[in-house]
Amino acid sequence: MQKSFLILSFILISQASFSQSIKDLDFLIGSWEIEETIYPGTEKEYQEKGTRTCEYYLNGSFIKCESETVVQKNGHKRYYSYVINYDKKEKCFRATNFAHDFPLHGQFKWLLDKENKVINAISPKNVIEDRFFRATISYSDENQLIWSGWASVFLKDKEWKHIFTDVATRIN
């Protein structure tokens, strides 16, 4: 009886130590200066600069990140947000993004790789009509986050094209 209790306790403690929660994304919390390059290395390349603030939301169940940027070539202001939570059933984070100048909402699975200090993000469904999306968010430097994103039109070319790099530097 005592032996089976110890084994059960060990299993429960082991599972608890491997489970994740929204607190595992605590490194996002704070204010960030951002510089984003859209379509890097192409003739369509342009930059957006601005700020992002991430904070706990809805009694700590979510993280909300709000961004305001300015397109450097034309002065156009952009506002967009991410709302992130942990999905215990699927064992992944869910991120939904909204933008004031874009009618669709992106929904993504974020898979946290603590060992390599990276988040792998994928769109479980197409984001814009026939386009799919994936990204990485490196947090190996606690004062700088590097987001890189790729898109693909599977029905046409099946090639992943690098569409943005977002470098966020911690302000506080």
MDAnalysis code that builds the backbone (N, CA, C; Angstrom):
import MDAnalysis as mda
import numpy as np

u = mda.Universe.empty(516, n_residues=172, atom_resindex=np.repeat(np.arange(172), 3), trajectory=True)
u.add_TopologyAttr("name", ["N", "CA", "C"] * 172)
u.add_TopologyAttr("resid", np.arange(1, 173))
u.add_TopologyAttr("resname", ["MET", "GLN", "LYS", "SER", "PHE", "LEU", "ILE", "LEU", "SER", "PHE", "ILE", "LEU", "ILE", "SER", "GLN", "ALA", "SER", "PHE", "SER", "GLN", "SER", "ILE", "LYS", "ASP", "LEU", "ASP", "PHE", "LEU", "ILE", "GLY", "SER", "TRP", "GLU", "ILE", "GLU", "GLU", "THR", "ILE", "TYR", "PRO", "GLY", "THR", "GLU", "LYS", "GLU", "TYR", "GLN", "GLU", "LYS", "GLY", "THR", "ARG", "THR", "CYS", "GLU", "TYR", "TYR", "LEU", "ASN", "GLY", "SER", "PHE", "ILE", "LYS", "CYS", "GLU", "SER", "GLU", "THR", "VAL", "VAL", "GLN", "LYS", "ASN", "GLY", "HIS", "LYS", "ARG", "TYR", "TYR", "SER", "TYR", "VAL", "ILE", "ASN", "TYR", "ASP", "LYS", "LYS", "GLU", "LYS", "CYS", "PHE", "ARG", "ALA", "THR", "ASN", "PHE", "ALA", "HIS", "ASP", "PHE", "PRO", "LEU", "HIS", "GLY", "GLN", "PHE", "LYS", "TRP", "LEU", "LEU", "ASP", "LYS", "GLU", "ASN", "LYS", "VAL", "ILE", "ASN", "ALA", "ILE", "SER", "PRO", "LYS", "ASN", "VAL", "ILE", "GLU", "ASP", "ARG", "PHE", "PHE", "ARG", "ALA", "THR", "ILE", "SER", "TYR", "SER", "ASP", "GLU", "ASN", "GLN", "LEU", "ILE", "TRP", "SER", "GLY", "TRP", "ALA", "SER", "VAL", "PHE", "LEU", "LYS", "ASP", "LYS", "GLU", "TRP", "LYS", "HIS", "ILE", "PHE", "THR", "ASP", "VAL", "ALA", "THR", "ARG", "ILE", "ASN"])
u.atoms.positions = np.array([
    [0.829, -1.188, 0.000],
    [0.000, 0.000, 0.000],
    [0.875, 1.254, 0.000],
    [1.843, 1.295, 0.910],
    [2.709, 2.463, 1.003],
    [3.555, 2.610, -0.259],
    [4.005, 1.480, -0.812],
    [4.810, 1.502, -2.025],
    [3.995, 2.039, -3.207],
    [2.754, 1.594, -3.369],
    [1.919, 2.072, -4.475],
    [1.597, 3.555, -4.303],
    [1.428, 4.015, -3.044],
    [1.195, 5.436, -2.794],
    [2.406, 6.259, -3.232],
    [3.611, 5.768, -2.925],
    [4.826, 6.476, -3.325],
    [4.967, 6.529, -4.846],
    [4.665, 5.441, -5.520],
    [4.751, 5.406, -6.986],
    [3.754, 6.382, -7.594],
    [2.509, 6.365, -7.088],
    [1.489, 7.286, -7.583],
    [1.896, 8.732, -7.330],
    [2.429, 9.012, -6.158],
    [2.881, 10.367, -5.836],
    [3.985, 10.813, -6.790],
    [4.936, 9.923, -7.060],
    [6.029, 10.240, -7.974],
    [5.500, 10.559, -9.372],
    [4.532, 9.772, -9.856],
    [3.949, 9.993, -11.182],
    [3.251, 11.351, -11.231],
    [2.474, 11.677, -10.213],
    [1.761, 12.953, -10.189],
    [2.714, 14.134, -10.113],
    [3.765, 14.010, -9.323],
    [4.762, 15.075, -9.221],
    [5.495, 15.234, -10.550],
    [5.823, 14.126, -11.194],
    [6.506, 14.181, -12.492],
    [5.639, 14.858, -13.531],
    [4.347, 14.528, -13.575],
    [3.444, 15.149, -14.534],
    [3.308, 16.634, -14.260],
    [3.222, 17.005, -13.005],
    [3.083, 18.410, -12.641],
    [4.314, 19.201, -13.058],
    [5.498, 18.592, -12.937],
    [6.717, 19.320, -13.273],
    [6.867, 19.522, -14.783],
    [6.175, 18.697, -15.601],
    [6.259, 18.839, -17.049],
    [5.088, 19.614, -17.629],
    [4.080, 19.922, -16.823],
    [2.940, 20.657, -17.344],
    [3.315, 22.129, -17.530],
    [2.552, 22.772, -18.366],
    [2.820, 24.174, -18.647],
    [1.631, 25.012, -18.213],
    [1.870, 26.306, -18.120],
    [0.802, 27.248, -17.792],
    [1.142, 28.581, -18.455],
    [0.211, 29.491, -18.388],
    [0.432, 30.814, -18.980],
    [1.653, 31.497, -18.347],
    [1.989, 31.155, -17.125],
    [3.150, 31.741, -16.439],
    [4.471, 31.372, -17.122],
    [4.470, 30.306, -17.935],
    [5.679, 29.943, -18.678],
    [6.026, 30.973, -19.742],
    [5.083, 31.860, -20.057],
    [5.342, 32.934, -21.029],
    [5.602, 34.268, -20.337],
    [5.980, 34.195, -19.072],
    [6.241, 35.402, -18.278],
    [7.284, 36.309, -18.922],
    [8.191, 35.739, -19.709],
    [9.233, 36.541, -20.370],
    [8.640, 37.550, -21.356],
    [7.383, 37.384, -21.756],
    [6.743, 38.346, -22.661],
    [6.303, 39.617, -21.949],
    [6.067, 39.511, -20.641],
    [5.493, 40.620, -19.879],
    [6.466, 41.795, -19.845],
    [5.938, 42.983, -20.175],
    [6.738, 44.199, -20.151],
    [6.478, 45.059, -21.366],
    [7.300, 46.087, -21.494],
    [7.206, 47.010, -22.632],
    [8.397, 46.778, -23.548],
    [8.125, 46.838, -24.839],
    [9.126, 46.516, -25.846],
    [9.155, 47.570, -26.940],
    [10.349, 47.878, -27.403],
    [10.515, 48.686, -28.614],
    [10.652, 47.681, -29.752],
    [9.879, 47.865, -30.828],
    [9.902, 46.873, -31.903],
    [10.308, 47.480, -33.235],
    [11.031, 46.686, -33.984],
    [11.385, 47.024, -35.359],
    [11.105, 45.779, -36.191],
    [10.156, 45.921, -37.085],
    [9.733, 44.780, -37.894],
    [10.081, 45.039, -39.356],
    [10.668, 44.048, -39.985],
    [10.965, 44.108, -41.412],
    [10.008, 43.158, -42.111],
    [9.215, 43.699, -43.006],
    [8.231, 42.921, -43.753],
    [8.829, 42.576, -45.117],
    [8.626, 41.355, -45.568],
    [9.171, 40.832, -46.839],
    [10.681, 41.079, -46.950],
    [11.451, 40.658, -45.933],
    [12.900, 40.924, -45.945],
    [13.588, 40.327, -47.176],
    [14.520, 41.096, -47.726],
    [15.316, 40.617, -48.852],
    [14.588, 40.607, -50.186],
    [13.416, 41.253, -50.243],
    [12.683, 41.308, -51.512],
    [12.508, 42.762, -51.939],
    [12.004, 42.965, -53.151],
    [11.754, 44.325, -53.634],
    [10.594, 44.982, -52.879],
    [9.782, 44.195, -52.160],
    [8.657, 44.738, -51.380],
    [9.043, 45.068, -49.934],
    [10.309, 44.912, -49.557],
    [10.744, 45.090, -48.161],
    [10.412, 46.483, -47.638],
    [9.912, 46.523, -46.387],
    [9.708, 47.791, -45.690],
    [9.763, 47.537, -44.183],
    [9.907, 48.617, -43.404],
    [10.033, 48.511, -41.950],
    [8.861, 49.195, -41.254],
    [8.540, 48.632, -40.079],
    [7.617, 49.251, -39.140],
    [8.361, 49.367, -37.817],
    [8.195, 50.507, -37.154],
    [8.813, 50.707, -35.844],
    [7.744, 51.162, -34.875],
    [7.883, 50.734, -33.614],
    [6.912, 51.138, -32.618],
    [7.150, 50.482, -31.278],
    [6.048, 50.267, -30.553],
    [6.131, 49.691, -29.211],
    [5.103, 48.576, -29.052],
    [5.393, 47.703, -28.103],
    [4.480, 46.611, -27.750],
    [4.479, 46.510, -26.226],
    [3.311, 46.355, -25.653],
    [3.178, 46.147, -24.216],
    [2.421, 44.853, -23.987],
    [3.006, 43.981, -23.181],
    [2.381, 42.696, -22.855],
    [2.108, 42.654, -21.357],
    [0.906, 42.211, -21.006],
    [0.511, 42.129, -19.602],
    [-0.455, 40.973, -19.411],
    [-0.569, 40.537, -18.163],
    [-1.562, 39.511, -17.861],
    [-2.945, 40.122, -18.004],
    [-3.915, 39.281, -18.383],
    [-5.236, 39.751, -18.755],
    [-6.272, 38.749, -18.233],
    [-7.458, 39.228, -17.921],
    [-8.564, 38.404, -17.415],
    [-8.131, 37.528, -16.237],
    [-7.768, 38.222, -15.166],
    [-7.397, 37.568, -13.913],
    [-6.209, 36.619, -14.075],
    [-5.276, 36.962, -14.971],
    [-4.067, 36.173, -15.137],
    [-4.224, 34.926, -15.976],
    [-5.381, 34.727, -16.597],
    [-5.599, 33.537, -17.429],
    [-5.037, 33.705, -18.841],
    [-4.834, 34.932, -19.256],
    [-4.357, 35.248, -20.594],
    [-3.212, 36.240, -20.511],
    [-2.499, 36.370, -21.609],
    [-1.559, 37.472, -21.804],
    [-2.069, 38.248, -23.003],
    [-2.108, 39.563, -22.861],
    [-2.517, 40.434, -23.959],
    [-1.315, 41.305, -24.336],
    [-0.960, 41.284, -25.606],
    [0.123, 42.120, -26.121],
    [-0.475, 43.094, -27.122],
    [-0.320, 44.376, -26.868],
    [-0.837, 45.407, -27.770],
    [0.326, 46.147, -28.394],
    [0.242, 46.326, -29.710],
    [1.326, 46.967, -30.456],
    [0.813, 48.166, -31.235],
    [1.687, 49.156, -31.339],
    [1.433, 50.318, -32.188],
    [2.718, 50.557, -32.963],
    [2.604, 50.542, -34.287],
    [3.784, 50.754, -35.128],
    [3.486, 51.811, -36.180],
    [4.560, 52.307, -36.798],
    [4.463, 53.253, -37.902],
    [5.240, 52.669, -39.070],
    [4.583, 52.578, -40.216],
    [5.253, 52.135, -41.440],
    [6.211, 53.251, -41.845],
    [7.496, 52.928, -41.925],
    [8.517, 53.948, -42.118],
    [8.446, 54.640, -43.483],
    [7.984, 53.960, -44.521],
    [7.987, 54.564, -45.849],
    [6.828, 55.531, -46.098],
    [5.728, 55.410, -45.300],
    [4.592, 56.297, -45.568],
    [3.942, 56.908, -44.323],
    [4.445, 56.584, -43.130],
    [3.912, 57.160, -41.900],
    [2.583, 56.573, -41.433],
    [2.102, 55.519, -42.094],
    [0.837, 54.870, -41.726],
    [0.973, 54.195, -40.363],
    [0.050, 54.515, -39.440],
    [0.058, 53.885, -38.115],
    [-0.728, 52.586, -38.167],
    [-0.195, 51.577, -37.468],
    [-0.865, 50.274, -37.358],
    [-1.040, 49.930, -35.886],
    [-2.171, 49.306, -35.575],
    [-2.470, 48.857, -34.222],
    [-2.867, 47.391, -34.316],
    [-2.234, 46.555, -33.499],
    [-2.592, 45.133, -33.499],
    [-2.327, 44.536, -32.122],
    [-3.019, 43.436, -31.847],
    [-2.932, 42.787, -30.537],
    [-2.840, 41.281, -30.688],
    [-2.263, 40.664, -29.668],
    [-2.271, 39.210, -29.501],
    [-2.921, 38.926, -28.153],
    [-3.780, 37.924, -28.113],
    [-4.329, 37.427, -26.864],
    [-3.939, 35.957, -26.804],
    [-3.269, 35.573, -25.708],
    [-2.654, 34.246, -25.605],
    [-3.171, 33.550, -24.348],
    [-3.473, 32.260, -24.471],
    [-3.827, 31.461, -23.300],
    [-3.232, 30.066, -23.450],
    [-3.311, 29.289, -22.373],
    [-2.815, 27.921, -22.424],
    [-4.000, 26.967, -22.548],
    [-3.942, 26.070, -23.520],
    [-4.982, 25.070, -23.773],
    [-4.510, 23.757, -23.136],
    [-5.052, 23.420, -21.958],
    [-4.633, 22.216, -21.237],
    [-4.956, 20.943, -22.001],
    [-6.069, 20.946, -22.696],
    [-6.483, 19.753, -23.436],
    [-5.507, 19.448, -24.577],
    [-5.144, 20.464, -25.343],
    [-4.232, 20.289, -26.482],
    [-2.755, 20.404, -26.083],
    [-2.499, 20.848, -24.845],
    [-1.136, 21.026, -24.330],
    [-0.311, 21.954, -25.215],
    [-0.923, 23.098, -25.527],
    [-0.232, 24.124, -26.307],
    [-0.815, 25.477, -25.912],
    [-0.138, 26.524, -26.314],
    [-0.662, 27.866, -26.132],
    [-1.476, 28.205, -27.367],
    [-2.496, 29.025, -27.184],
    [-3.319, 29.510, -28.295],
    [-3.127, 31.015, -28.368],
    [-2.776, 31.505, -29.532],
    [-2.604, 32.944, -29.736],
    [-3.559, 33.386, -30.841],
    [-4.312, 34.415, -30.548],
    [-5.212, 35.006, -31.534],
    [-4.755, 36.437, -31.743],
    [-4.617, 36.836, -33.012],
    [-4.212, 38.212, -33.248],
    [-5.296, 38.973, -33.993],
    [-5.317, 40.281, -33.723],
    [-6.278, 41.204, -34.310],
    [-5.497, 42.415, -34.811],
    [-5.931, 42.981, -35.919],
    [-5.308, 44.212, -36.419],
    [-6.410, 45.161, -36.870],
    [-6.217, 46.439, -36.608],
    [-7.263, 47.406, -36.963],
    [-7.424, 47.563, -38.472],
    [-6.385, 47.240, -39.242],
    [-6.421, 47.459, -40.683],
    [-6.493, 46.156, -41.485],
    [-6.906, 45.085, -40.824],
    [-6.973, 43.785, -41.482],
    [-8.218, 43.064, -40.979],
    [-9.095, 42.608, -41.860],
    [-10.382, 42.086, -41.404],
    [-10.344, 40.698, -40.759],
    [-9.331, 39.887, -41.039],
    [-9.299, 38.525, -40.519],
    [-8.530, 38.449, -39.206],
    [-8.888, 37.482, -38.383],
    [-8.193, 37.239, -37.115],
    [-7.351, 35.987, -37.290],
    [-6.076, 36.076, -36.937],
    [-5.206, 34.909, -37.015],
    [-5.316, 34.084, -35.750],
    [-5.352, 32.777, -35.893],
    [-5.369, 31.885, -34.744],
    [-4.230, 30.898, -34.904],
    [-3.421, 30.788, -33.845],
    [-2.194, 30.017, -33.923],
    [-2.024, 29.119, -32.714],
    [-1.311, 28.014, -32.931],
    [-0.833, 27.168, -31.838],
    [0.603, 27.595, -31.584],
    [0.916, 27.836, -30.314],
    [2.283, 28.127, -29.921],
    [2.785, 26.940, -29.125],
    [3.888, 26.352, -29.564],
    [4.503, 25.216, -28.887],
    [5.796, 25.699, -28.241],
    [5.837, 25.677, -26.923],
    [6.968, 26.197, -26.165],
    [8.054, 25.141, -26.040],
    [9.252, 25.485, -26.474],
    [10.431, 24.630, -26.349],
    [11.353, 25.320, -25.338],
    [11.203, 24.954, -24.053],
    [11.961, 25.606, -22.982],
    [13.463, 25.351, -23.105],
    [13.825, 24.161, -23.548],
    [15.241, 23.802, -23.654],
    [15.984, 24.707, -24.636],
    [15.368, 24.978, -25.795],
    [15.993, 25.821, -26.814],
    [15.547, 27.268, -26.754],
    [14.705, 27.603, -25.769],
    [14.189, 28.951, -25.565],
    [13.599, 29.533, -26.853],
    [12.625, 28.792, -27.371],
    [11.955, 29.220, -28.590],
    [10.488, 28.792, -28.540],
    [9.650, 29.574, -29.166],
    [8.255, 29.207, -29.386],
    [8.127, 28.907, -30.871],
    [7.527, 27.780, -31.197],
    [7.212, 27.446, -32.580],
    [5.725, 27.692, -32.756],
    [5.383, 28.565, -33.688],
    [3.987, 28.930, -33.915],
    [3.538, 28.404, -35.269],
    [2.335, 27.824, -35.291],
    [1.774, 27.345, -36.548],
    [0.298, 27.743, -36.616],
    [-0.172, 27.934, -37.821],
    [-1.605, 28.163, -37.993],
    [-2.242, 26.818, -38.292],
    [-3.169, 26.375, -37.443],
    [-3.789, 25.079, -37.677],
    [-4.667, 25.066, -38.924],
    [-5.102, 26.229, -39.354],
    [-5.905, 26.372, -40.571],
    [-5.289, 27.492, -41.399],
    [-5.758, 27.616, -42.617],
    [-5.258, 28.716, -43.436],
    [-5.628, 30.049, -42.792],
    [-4.731, 30.993, -42.909],
    [-4.899, 32.294, -42.276],
    [-5.617, 33.256, -43.227],
    [-5.127, 33.348, -44.439],
    [-5.697, 34.249, -45.437],
    [-6.019, 33.405, -46.661],
    [-7.271, 33.098, -46.838],
    [-7.725, 32.287, -47.961],
    [-6.915, 31.005, -48.071],
    [-5.925, 30.949, -48.970],
    [-5.184, 29.702, -49.182],
    [-3.771, 29.735, -48.603],
    [-3.461, 30.705, -47.741],
    [-2.113, 30.825, -47.195],
    [-2.033, 30.222, -45.796],
    [-0.913, 29.570, -45.530],
    [-0.634, 29.013, -44.209],
    [0.535, 29.788, -43.615],
    [0.698, 29.695, -42.308],
    [1.680, 30.522, -41.624],
    [2.389, 29.699, -40.559],
    [3.683, 29.986, -40.357],
    [4.445, 29.431, -39.239],
    [5.459, 30.480, -38.807],
    [5.913, 30.379, -37.578],
    [6.863, 31.360, -37.052],
    [7.672, 30.750, -35.924],
    [8.759, 31.411, -35.600],
    [9.520, 31.101, -34.397],
    [9.688, 32.388, -33.611],
    [9.680, 32.259, -32.306],
    [9.951, 33.387, -31.416],
    [11.075, 32.945, -30.501],
    [12.244, 33.523, -30.692],
    [13.397, 33.185, -29.865],
    [13.441, 34.115, -28.658],
    [13.596, 33.523, -27.485],
    [13.738, 34.326, -26.274],
    [15.022, 33.947, -25.521],
    [16.057, 33.559, -26.261],
    [17.321, 33.172, -25.631],
    [17.980, 34.352, -24.908],
    [17.707, 35.575, -25.361],
    [18.144, 36.787, -24.671],
    [16.896, 37.371, -24.010],
    [16.875, 37.432, -22.675],
    [15.671, 37.880, -21.965],
    [15.286, 39.321, -22.278],
    [16.195, 40.086, -22.846],
    [15.902, 41.479, -23.178],
    [15.636, 41.703, -24.661],
    [15.557, 40.617, -25.422],
    [15.278, 40.752, -26.846],
    [14.538, 39.511, -27.351],
    [13.443, 39.742, -28.030],
    [12.675, 38.662, -28.652],
    [12.830, 38.796, -30.165],
    [13.076, 37.701, -30.833],
    [13.199, 37.734, -32.287],
    [12.129, 36.818, -32.872],
    [11.177, 37.433, -33.570],
    [10.084, 36.710, -34.217],
    [10.407, 36.638, -35.703],
    [10.336, 35.479, -36.271],
    [10.506, 35.303, -37.716],
    [9.316, 34.520, -38.228],
    [8.729, 34.981, -39.344],
    [7.536, 34.332, -39.866],
    [7.665, 33.957, -41.326],
    [6.984, 32.857, -41.690],
    [6.974, 32.356, -43.063],
    [5.535, 32.061, -43.464],
    [5.252, 32.209, -44.757],
    [3.924, 31.874, -45.290],
    [4.090, 30.953, -46.477],
    [3.034, 30.203, -46.755],
    [3.054, 29.284, -47.879],
    [1.669, 29.207, -48.499],
    [1.648, 29.062, -49.813],
    [0.413, 28.793, -50.539],
    [0.524, 27.342, -50.994],
    [0.023, 26.426, -50.167],
    [0.236, 25.001, -50.408],
    [-0.294, 24.514, -51.749],
    [-1.428, 25.027, -52.171],
    [-2.009, 24.523, -53.406],
    [-1.215, 24.944, -54.643],
    [-0.435, 26.006, -54.525],
    [0.314, 26.495, -55.683],
    [1.771, 26.020, -55.671],
    [2.565, 26.540, -54.742],
    [4.005, 26.287, -54.834],
    [4.600, 25.468, -53.694],
    [3.890, 25.284, -52.621],
    [4.351, 24.510, -51.455],
    [5.659, 25.016, -50.860],
    [6.045, 26.207, -51.205],
    [7.297, 26.779, -50.713],
    [7.002, 27.750, -49.571],
    [7.805, 27.675, -48.507],
    [7.675, 28.624, -47.397],
    [8.487, 29.864, -47.735],
    [7.845, 31.032, -47.689],
    [8.511, 32.302, -47.984],
    [8.623, 33.123, -46.713],
    [9.828, 33.625, -46.458],
    [10.076, 34.443, -45.276],
    [9.344, 35.769, -45.463],
    [8.404, 36.070, -44.556],
    [7.600, 37.278, -44.747],
    [7.848, 38.366, -43.705],
    [8.453, 38.028, -42.556],
    [8.786, 39.098, -41.615],
    [9.805, 38.644, -40.582],
    [10.522, 39.637, -40.055],
    [11.365, 39.472, -38.870],
    [11.043, 40.635, -37.955],
    [10.707, 40.343, -36.723],
    [10.304, 41.329, -35.725],
    [11.300, 41.224, -34.580],
    [12.044, 42.285, -34.337],
    [12.993, 42.321, -33.227],
    [12.415, 43.250, -32.160],
    [12.134, 42.685, -30.992],
    [11.575, 43.446, -29.872],
    [12.648, 43.528, -28.777],
    [12.967, 44.757, -28.393],
    [13.969, 45.016, -27.351],
    [13.270, 45.556, -26.127],
    [13.538, 44.926, -24.987],
    [12.852, 45.295, -23.742],
    [13.174, 46.749, -23.346],
    [12.099, 47.497, -23.040],
    [12.233, 48.852, -22.505],
    [12.215, 48.781, -20.982],
    [11.260, 47.989, -20.448],
    [11.184, 47.756, -18.986],
    [10.456, 46.473, -18.689],
])
